[in-house]
């Protein structure tokens, strides 16, 4: 298996799938294109168990330019809890989560 394979997930519109675009420890705009055309208001990013993934400012700006009003970045275990809270509150939310680091 290559780097990142099986380590990352996305939940978009309730559908869980592998998040294969993430590579390395800097989250670039091209790595979040899977959510850009989705009808979501909130994106929760799990930046790893230890918070090793850095979400670049230009990535956050690209997300906001595509209408994602709120970006929440947390260590992955907390990000999963935040995602679940947002779902329970009826938010249009997606999750991108890194499973290690």
N, CA, C and O atoms as a GROMACS GRO file, in nm:
protein
  404
    1UNK      N    1   0.084  -0.119   0.000
    1UNK     CA    2   0.000   0.000   0.000
    1UNK      C    3   0.088   0.124   0.000
    1UNK      O    4   0.194   0.127   0.062
    2UNK      N    5   0.042   0.229  -0.071
    2UNK     CA    6   0.118   0.352  -0.077
    2UNK      C    7   0.095   0.438   0.045
    2UNK      O    8   0.014   0.405   0.132
    3UNK      N    9   0.166   0.548   0.050
    3UNK     CA   10   0.155   0.642   0.162
    3UNK      C   11   0.011   0.694   0.175
    3UNK      O   12  -0.049   0.737   0.077
    4UNK      N   13  -0.041   0.689   0.295
    4UNK     CA   14  -0.174   0.743   0.321
    4UNK      C   15  -0.288   0.648   0.289
    4UNK      O   16  -0.401   0.673   0.332
    5UNK      N   17  -0.262   0.540   0.215
    5UNK     CA   18  -0.368   0.449   0.177
    5UNK      C   19  -0.424   0.380   0.300
    5UNK      O   20  -0.349   0.319   0.378
    6UNK      N   21  -0.555   0.390   0.318
    6UNK     CA   22  -0.619   0.327   0.432
    6UNK      C   23  -0.609   0.405   0.562
    6UNK      O   24  -0.660   0.360   0.665
    7UNK      N   25  -0.546   0.521   0.558
    7UNK     CA   26  -0.527   0.599   0.680
    7UNK      C   27  -0.626   0.713   0.694
    7UNK      O   28  -0.648   0.762   0.805
    8UNK      N   29  -0.687   0.754   0.585
    8UNK     CA   30  -0.769   0.875   0.585
    8UNK      C   31  -0.909   0.845   0.534
    8UNK      O   32  -0.928   0.762   0.445
    9UNK      N   33  -1.009   0.914   0.592
    9UNK     CA   34  -1.146   0.897   0.546
    9UNK      C   35  -1.212   1.031   0.520
    9UNK      O   36  -1.171   1.135   0.572
   10UNK      N   37  -1.316   1.025   0.439
   10UNK     CA   38  -1.404   1.140   0.420
   10UNK      C   39  -1.546   1.094   0.445
   10UNK      O   40  -1.582   0.980   0.416
   11UNK      N   41  -1.625   1.183   0.500
   11UNK     CA   42  -1.769   1.160   0.511
   11UNK      C   43  -1.835   1.282   0.448
   11UNK      O   44  -1.831   1.392   0.502
   12UNK      N   45  -1.896   1.259   0.333
   12UNK     CA   46  -1.961   1.366   0.257
   12UNK      C   47  -2.102   1.319   0.226
   12UNK      O   48  -2.121   1.213   0.166
   13UNK      N   49  -2.201   1.398   0.265
   13UNK     CA   50  -2.341   1.361   0.247
   13UNK      C   51  -2.371   1.224   0.306
   13UNK      O   52  -2.448   1.146   0.248
   14UNK      N   53  -2.311   1.194   0.419
   14UNK     CA   54  -2.334   1.068   0.488
   14UNK      C   55  -2.262   0.948   0.430
   14UNK      O   56  -2.274   0.837   0.482
   15UNK      N   57  -2.187   0.969   0.323
   15UNK     CA   58  -2.115   0.860   0.257
   15UNK      C   59  -1.970   0.856   0.304
   15UNK      O   60  -1.897   0.954   0.290
   16UNK      N   61  -1.930   0.743   0.358
   16UNK     CA   62  -1.793   0.725   0.406
   16UNK      C   63  -1.709   0.667   0.293
   16UNK      O   64  -1.750   0.570   0.228
   17UNK      N   65  -1.593   0.726   0.269
   17UNK     CA   66  -1.502   0.672   0.168
   17UNK      C   67  -1.359   0.707   0.203
   17UNK      O   68  -1.333   0.787   0.293
   18UNK      N   69  -1.268   0.646   0.132
   18UNK     CA   70  -1.126   0.676   0.153
   18UNK      C   71  -1.099   0.818   0.104
   18UNK      O   72  -1.150   0.860   0.000
   19UNK      N   73  -1.019   0.890   0.180
   19UNK     CA   74  -0.975   1.024   0.139
   19UNK      C   75  -0.832   1.007   0.090
   19UNK      O   76  -0.737   1.014   0.168
   20UNK      N   77  -0.818   0.984  -0.039
   20UNK     CA   78  -0.689   0.946  -0.096
   20UNK      C   79  -0.605   1.065  -0.142
   20UNK      O   80  -0.487   1.048  -0.174
   21UNK      N   81  -0.662   1.184  -0.147
   21UNK     CA   82  -0.590   1.300  -0.200
   21UNK      C   83  -0.486   1.356  -0.104
   21UNK      O   84  -0.393   1.424  -0.148
   22UNK      N   85  -0.500   1.328   0.026
   22UNK     CA   86  -0.407   1.385   0.123
   22UNK      C   87  -0.273   1.315   0.115
   22UNK      O   88  -0.264   1.192   0.121
   23UNK      N   89  -0.167   1.396   0.102
   23UNK     CA   90  -0.030   1.345   0.101
   23UNK      C   91   0.055   1.438   0.186
   23UNK      O   92   0.038   1.560   0.179
   24UNK      N   93   0.144   1.384   0.266
   24UNK     CA   94   0.234   1.467   0.346
   24UNK      C   95   0.162   1.533   0.462
   24UNK      O   96   0.050   1.497   0.497
   25UNK      N   97   0.229   1.630   0.521
   25UNK     CA   98   0.177   1.694   0.642
   25UNK      C   99   0.133   1.839   0.622
   25UNK      O  100   0.114   1.912   0.719
   26UNK      N  101   0.116   1.879   0.496
   26UNK     CA  102   0.064   2.012   0.466
   26UNK      C  103  -0.058   1.993   0.376
   26UNK      O  104  -0.047   1.940   0.266
   27UNK      N  105  -0.175   2.038   0.425
   27UNK     CA  106  -0.298   2.019   0.350
   27UNK      C  107  -0.313   2.132   0.249
   27UNK      O  108  -0.337   2.247   0.285
   28UNK      N  109  -0.299   2.097   0.123
   28UNK     CA  110  -0.302   2.193   0.012
   28UNK      C  111  -0.441   2.196  -0.050
   28UNK      O  112  -0.518   2.102  -0.034
   29UNK      N  113  -0.474   2.304  -0.123
   29UNK     CA  114  -0.607   2.315  -0.183
   29UNK      C  115  -0.646   2.196  -0.269
   29UNK      O  116  -0.761   2.152  -0.266
   30UNK      N  117  -0.554   2.141  -0.347
   30UNK     CA  118  -0.588   2.029  -0.436
   30UNK      C  119  -0.627   1.903  -0.358
   30UNK      O  120  -0.683   1.810  -0.415
   31UNK      N  121  -0.598   1.900  -0.229
   31UNK     CA  122  -0.629   1.783  -0.148
   31UNK      C  123  -0.770   1.786  -0.090
   31UNK      O  124  -0.815   1.689  -0.030
   32UNK      N  125  -0.840   1.898  -0.108
   32UNK     CA  126  -0.976   1.911  -0.053
   32UNK      C  127  -1.080   1.931  -0.163
   32UNK      O  128  -1.194   1.970  -0.134
   33UNK      N  129  -1.044   1.906  -0.287
   33UNK     CA  130  -1.137   1.930  -0.397
   33UNK      C  131  -1.263   1.843  -0.387
   33UNK      O  132  -1.366   1.876  -0.445
   34UNK      N  133  -1.254   1.732  -0.315
   34UNK     CA  134  -1.369   1.642  -0.302
   34UNK      C  135  -1.488   1.709  -0.233
   34UNK      O  136  -1.601   1.661  -0.248
   35UNK      N  137  -1.467   1.816  -0.159
   35UNK     CA  138  -1.578   1.882  -0.090
   35UNK      C  139  -1.619   2.014  -0.155
   35UNK      O  140  -1.720   2.073  -0.116
   36UNK      N  141  -1.544   2.060  -0.252
   36UNK     CA  142  -1.568   2.196  -0.304
   36UNK      C  143  -1.702   2.214  -0.370
   36UNK      O  144  -1.760   2.322  -0.360
   37UNK      N  145  -1.755   2.114  -0.436
   37UNK     CA  146  -1.882   2.129  -0.506
   37UNK      C  147  -1.998   2.063  -0.432
   37UNK      O  148  -2.105   2.041  -0.489
   38UNK      N  149  -1.977   2.033  -0.306
   38UNK     CA  150  -2.081   1.971  -0.224
   38UNK      C  151  -2.162   2.079  -0.153
   38UNK      O  152  -2.114   2.190  -0.131
   39UNK      N  153  -2.285   2.046  -0.118
   39UNK     CA  154  -2.374   2.139  -0.049
   39UNK      C  155  -2.351   2.126   0.101
   39UNK      O  156  -2.429   2.063   0.172
   40UNK      N  157  -2.241   2.187   0.149
   40UNK     CA  158  -2.209   2.184   0.292
   40UNK      C  159  -2.180   2.325   0.341
   40UNK      O  160  -2.131   2.410   0.266
   41UNK      N  161  -2.211   2.347   0.467
   41UNK     CA  162  -2.181   2.475   0.530
   41UNK      C  163  -2.062   2.464   0.624
   41UNK      O  164  -1.991   2.562   0.648
   42UNK      N  165  -2.040   2.342   0.678
   42UNK     CA  166  -1.935   2.320   0.777
   42UNK      C  167  -1.846   2.206   0.730
   42UNK      O  168  -1.893   2.100   0.688
   43UNK      N  169  -1.715   2.229   0.736
   43UNK     CA  170  -1.618   2.123   0.709
   43UNK      C  171  -1.536   2.103   0.836
   43UNK      O  172  -1.475   2.196   0.888
   44UNK      N  173  -1.537   1.980   0.884
   44UNK     CA  174  -1.455   1.943   0.998
   44UNK      C  175  -1.335   1.868   0.944
   44UNK      O  176  -1.349   1.772   0.868
   45UNK      N  177  -1.216   1.913   0.982
   45UNK     CA  178  -1.091   1.850   0.938
   45UNK      C  179  -1.023   1.789   1.060
   45UNK      O  180  -0.991   1.858   1.156
   46UNK      N  181  -1.002   1.658   1.053
   46UNK     CA  182  -0.924   1.589   1.155
   46UNK      C  183  -0.780   1.587   1.110
   46UNK      O  184  -0.745   1.521   1.012
   47UNK      N  185  -0.695   1.660   1.182
   47UNK     CA  186  -0.557   1.679   1.136
   47UNK      C  187  -0.460   1.577   1.197
   47UNK      O  188  -0.340   1.604   1.210
   48UNK      N  189  -0.512   1.461   1.235
   48UNK     CA  190  -0.427   1.354   1.286
   48UNK      C  191  -0.443   1.337   1.436
   48UNK      O  192  -0.487   1.428   1.506
   49UNK      N  193  -0.407   1.220   1.484
   49UNK     CA  194  -0.418   1.190   1.626
   49UNK      C  195  -0.336   1.288   1.709
   49UNK      O  196  -0.376   1.328   1.818
   50UNK      N  197  -0.220   1.327   1.656
   50UNK     CA  198  -0.132   1.421   1.725
   50UNK      C  199  -0.136   1.561   1.666
   50UNK      O  200  -0.059   1.648   1.706
   51UNK      N  201  -0.226   1.584   1.570
   51UNK     CA  202  -0.237   1.716   1.508
   51UNK      C  203  -0.123   1.751   1.416
   51UNK      O  204  -0.086   1.868   1.404
   52UNK      N  205  -0.065   1.651   1.348
   52UNK     CA  206   0.054   1.674   1.265
   52UNK      C  207   0.025   1.742   1.132
   52UNK      O  208   0.116   1.800   1.072
   53UNK      N  209  -0.099   1.735   1.084
   53UNK     CA  210  -0.131   1.794   0.954
   53UNK      C  211  -0.156   1.944   0.972
   53UNK      O  212  -0.236   1.984   1.057
   54UNK      N  213  -0.089   2.023   0.893
   54UNK     CA  214  -0.107   2.169   0.895
   54UNK      C  215  -0.199   2.207   0.779
   54UNK      O  216  -0.171   2.174   0.663
   55UNK      N  217  -0.307   2.276   0.810
   55UNK     CA  218  -0.401   2.319   0.707
   55UNK      C  219  -0.357   2.458   0.662
   55UNK      O  220  -0.367   2.556   0.736
   56UNK      N  221  -0.309   2.466   0.538
   56UNK     CA  222  -0.256   2.592   0.487
   56UNK      C  223  -0.365   2.698   0.476
   56UNK      O  224  -0.482   2.667   0.452
   57UNK      N  225  -0.324   2.823   0.493
   57UNK     CA  226  -0.418   2.935   0.484
   57UNK      C  227  -0.484   2.939   0.347
   57UNK      O  228  -0.604   2.967   0.336
   58UNK      N  229  -0.407   2.912   0.241
   58UNK     CA  230  -0.464   2.915   0.106
   58UNK      C  231  -0.568   2.804   0.088
   58UNK      O  232  -0.659   2.817   0.007
   59UNK      N  233  -0.553   2.695   0.161
   59UNK     CA  234  -0.652   2.587   0.156
   59UNK      C  235  -0.782   2.633   0.221
   59UNK      O  236  -0.890   2.611   0.168
   60UNK      N  237  -0.770   2.697   0.336
   60UNK     CA  238  -0.888   2.749   0.404
   60UNK      C  239  -0.958   2.855   0.319
   60UNK      O  240  -1.081   2.860   0.314
   61UNK      N  241  -0.880   2.939   0.253
   61UNK     CA  242  -0.938   3.042   0.167
   61UNK      C  243  -1.011   2.980   0.049
   61UNK      O  244  -1.118   3.027   0.011
   62UNK      N  245  -0.954   2.874  -0.010
   62UNK     CA  246  -1.019   2.805  -0.123
   62UNK      C  247  -1.153   2.746  -0.080
   62UNK      O  248  -1.251   2.752  -0.154
   63UNK      N  249  -1.157   2.689   0.040
   63UNK     CA  250  -1.281   2.632   0.091
   63UNK      C  251  -1.387   2.740   0.110
   63UNK      O  252  -1.502   2.722   0.072
   64UNK      N  253  -1.348   2.852   0.168
   64UNK     CA  254  -1.442   2.962   0.190
   64UNK      C  255  -1.488   3.022   0.058
   64UNK      O  256  -1.604   3.063   0.045
   65UNK      N  257  -1.398   3.028  -0.041
   65UNK     CA  258  -1.434   3.079  -0.173
   65UNK      C  259  -1.542   2.991  -0.239
   65UNK      O  260  -1.616   3.039  -0.325
   66UNK      N  261  -1.551   2.865  -0.198
   66UNK     CA  262  -1.651   2.773  -0.252
   66UNK      C  263  -1.775   2.763  -0.162
   66UNK      O  264  -1.854   2.670  -0.175
   67UNK      N  265  -1.790   2.858  -0.070
   67UNK     CA  266  -1.913   2.867   0.008
   67UNK      C  267  -1.916   2.788   0.137
   67UNK      O  268  -2.020   2.781   0.202
   68UNK      N  269  -1.804   2.729   0.175
   68UNK     CA  270  -1.800   2.658   0.303
   68UNK      C  271  -1.779   2.763   0.411
   68UNK      O  272  -1.670   2.820   0.423
   69UNK      N  273  -1.883   2.789   0.489
   69UNK     CA  274  -1.884   2.902   0.581
   69UNK      C  275  -1.796   2.881   0.704
   69UNK      O  276  -1.739   2.976   0.757
   70UNK      N  277  -1.786   2.756   0.748
   70UNK     CA  278  -1.716   2.730   0.874
   70UNK      C  279  -1.622   2.612   0.855
   70UNK      O  280  -1.661   2.507   0.803
   71UNK      N  281  -1.498   2.630   0.897
   71UNK     CA  282  -1.397   2.524   0.893
   71UNK      C  283  -1.351   2.500   1.036
   71UNK      O  284  -1.303   2.591   1.104
   72UNK      N  285  -1.365   2.376   1.080
   72UNK     CA  286  -1.325   2.340   1.216
   72UNK      C  287  -1.210   2.241   1.205
   72UNK      O  288  -1.224   2.135   1.144
   73UNK      N  289  -1.097   2.276   1.264
   73UNK     CA  290  -0.978   2.190   1.257
   73UNK      C  291  -0.946   2.142   1.398
   73UNK      O  292  -0.924   2.223   1.489
   74UNK      N  293  -0.945   2.011   1.415
   74UNK     CA  294  -0.917   1.951   1.546
   74UNK      C  295  -0.834   1.824   1.526
   74UNK      O  296  -0.828   1.770   1.416
   75UNK      N  297  -0.772   1.779   1.633
   75UNK     CA  298  -0.711   1.646   1.629
   75UNK      C  299  -0.821   1.547   1.595
   75UNK      O  300  -0.936   1.565   1.636
   76UNK      N  301  -0.787   1.443   1.522
   76UNK     CA  302  -0.888   1.355   1.464
   76UNK      C  303  -0.990   1.298   1.563
   76UNK      O  304  -1.108   1.300   1.531
   77UNK      N  305  -0.952   1.248   1.681
   77UNK     CA  306  -1.056   1.196   1.771
   77UNK      C  307  -1.161   1.303   1.807
   77UNK      O  308  -1.280   1.274   1.810
   78UNK      N  309  -1.115   1.424   1.835
   78UNK     CA  310  -1.207   1.534   1.868
   78UNK      C  311  -1.286   1.576   1.744
   78UNK      O  312  -1.404   1.611   1.755
   79UNK      N  313  -1.222   1.573   1.627
   79UNK     CA  314  -1.290   1.611   1.503
   79UNK      C  315  -1.409   1.519   1.477
   79UNK      O  316  -1.513   1.565   1.431
   80UNK      N  317  -1.393   1.391   1.507
   80UNK     CA  318  -1.504   1.297   1.489
   80UNK      C  319  -1.620   1.332   1.582
   80UNK      O  320  -1.736   1.324   1.542
   81UNK      N  321  -1.589   1.370   1.705
   81UNK     CA  322  -1.693   1.411   1.800
   81UNK      C  323  -1.763   1.538   1.751
   81UNK      O  324  -1.886   1.548   1.757
   82UNK      N  325  -1.685   1.634   1.703
   82UNK     CA  326  -1.741   1.760   1.653
   82UNK      C  327  -1.831   1.733   1.532
   82UNK      O  328  -1.940   1.789   1.520
   83UNK      N  329  -1.784   1.646   1.441
   83UNK     CA  330  -1.864   1.610   1.324
   83UNK      C  331  -2.000   1.555   1.370
   83UNK      O  332  -2.104   1.597   1.320
   84UNK      N  333  -1.998   1.461   1.463
   84UNK     CA  334  -2.122   1.400   1.512
   84UNK      C  335  -2.214   1.505   1.575
   84UNK      O  336  -2.336   1.499   1.557
   85UNK      N  337  -2.157   1.599   1.650
   85UNK     CA  338  -2.237   1.707   1.709
   85UNK      C  339  -2.303   1.791   1.600
   85UNK      O  340  -2.421   1.826   1.611
   86UNK      N  341  -2.228   1.823   1.496
   86UNK     CA  342  -2.281   1.904   1.386
   86UNK      C  343  -2.395   1.830   1.316
   86UNK      O  344  -2.495   1.891   1.278
   87UNK      N  345  -2.379   1.699   1.297
   87UNK     CA  346  -2.484   1.619   1.234
   87UNK      C  347  -2.610   1.623   1.321
   87UNK      O  348  -2.720   1.644   1.270
   88UNK      N  349  -2.593   1.603   1.450
   88UNK     CA  350  -2.708   1.604   1.542
   88UNK      C  351  -2.779   1.739   1.542
   88UNK      O  352  -2.900   1.746   1.564
   89UNK      N  353  -2.704   1.847   1.518
   89UNK     CA  354  -2.763   1.982   1.515
   89UNK      C  355  -2.828   2.013   1.380
   89UNK      O  356  -2.884   2.121   1.361
   90UNK      N  357  -2.818   1.918   1.286
   90UNK     CA  358  -2.881   1.938   1.156
   90UNK      C  359  -2.800   2.019   1.059
   90UNK      O  360  -2.854   2.067   0.959
   91UNK      N  361  -2.672   2.037   1.085
   91UNK     CA  362  -2.585   2.114   0.996
   91UNK      C  363  -2.555   2.034   0.868
   91UNK      O  364  -2.555   1.911   0.869
   92UNK      N  365  -2.529   2.107   0.760
   92UNK     CA  366  -2.479   2.044   0.638
   92UNK      C  367  -2.328   2.038   0.655
   92UNK      O  368  -2.258   2.137   0.633
   93UNK      N  369  -2.277   1.920   0.694
   93UNK     CA  370  -2.138   1.907   0.738
   93UNK      C  371  -2.070   1.791   0.667
   93UNK      O  372  -2.133   1.690   0.633
   94UNK      N  373  -1.939   1.806   0.646
   94UNK     CA  374  -1.855   1.698   0.593
   94UNK      C  375  -1.733   1.684   0.684
   94UNK      O  376  -1.697   1.776   0.758
   95UNK      N  377  -1.671   1.567   0.677
   95UNK     CA  378  -1.552   1.540   0.756
   95UNK      C  379  -1.441   1.490   0.665
   95UNK      O  380  -1.463   1.402   0.582
   96UNK      N  381  -1.323   1.546   0.681
   96UNK     CA  382  -1.201   1.493   0.621
   96UNK      C  383  -1.109   1.462   0.737
   96UNK      O  384  -1.075   1.551   0.815
   97UNK      N  385  -1.067   1.336   0.751
   97UNK     CA  386  -0.991   1.299   0.869
   97UNK      C  387  -0.870   1.213   0.837
   97UNK      O  388  -0.879   1.115   0.763
   98UNK      N  389  -0.757   1.253   0.895
   98UNK     CA  390  -0.632   1.178   0.884
   98UNK      C  391  -0.626   1.084   1.005
   98UNK      O  392  -0.645   1.127   1.119
   99UNK      N  393  -0.600   0.956   0.980
   99UNK     CA  394  -0.611   0.855   1.085
   99UNK      C  395  -0.487   0.830   1.167
   99UNK      O  396  -0.495   0.763   1.270
  100UNK      N  397  -0.372   0.881   1.126
  100UNK     CA  398  -0.250   0.862   1.204
  100UNK      C  399  -0.187   0.998   1.231
  100UNK      O  400  -0.251   1.101   1.211
  101UNK      N  401  -0.064   0.999   1.274
  101UNK     CA  402   0.014   1.121   1.303
  101UNK      C  403  -0.055   1.215   1.400
  101UNK      O  404  -0.001   1.321   1.432
   0.00000   0.00000   0.00000
